[in-house]
């Protein structure tokens, strides 16, 4: 069976993944944390925690709240900063078979361009995921992602600053995600990932206070899967670059739904917090499905449920 997938067909070198299952940013650390849990080299790719120019401590606690079939987070992009990432993490990744993609976030367009420049040609880094969709920080990031014009400008700035393949992660917290997707594709994105979390909140009724220290957070997990699936379906019909589906994928059948909706690859996120082996279980489930259905190439599944 062939599960390999080309995620940057318009890019000079391309970005060929051995299979379509990757981890979602922020749910799998830097990959190293899971190395002893299962053979992470079997994954299609690992997307690391959102990375900023300077290290960040993140938002005040509490930063996580469980909901019915979901999880609210308000982490606030806690991360070690790009310099430490290049010094401490990339050398390890360089010896890995699985490609690592660095998720980047900034407060200004220049931040994004500088991050892309710093990551360019660093051994161990195979691509960039541009995060214009984190709902948990005060400046930048999702501000760019909620508007087609600014989303396109960030994308073009990153593309100009790096020779790496670039994909852009979109927010569902916008009136029309399709117009944002079209704008980033026109600005040169090699692929598009969606969706990031839906903005939400929870209240501690005894304390009569918002439960999260940041008041609001981003909702992920199975609760958002139908929304994410529909958005992937819409975006896949509107752009000519690969789409990476994300949002509530916890089982192989979820991943297959996204692929049938038009996604070329999938990201597993919140499921990792329940079952750290989830991405591998999902990959094996896709393989079993293909075997049972007599499908020899994953490409033959992509978009098969589209009308
Ligand atoms: C966070 O760190 O607050 C979540 C990251 C994201 O939503 O992109």
Boltz pocket constraint, residues with backbone or C-beta under 6 A from the ligand:
constraints:
  - pocket:
      binder: B
      contacts: [[A, 25], [A, 26], [A, 50], [A, 73], [A, 74], [A, 75], [A, 76], [A, 77], [A, 78], [A, 131], [A, 133], [A, 134], [A, 135], [A, 136], [A, 137], [A, 196], [A, 197], [A, 218]]
      max_distance: 6.0
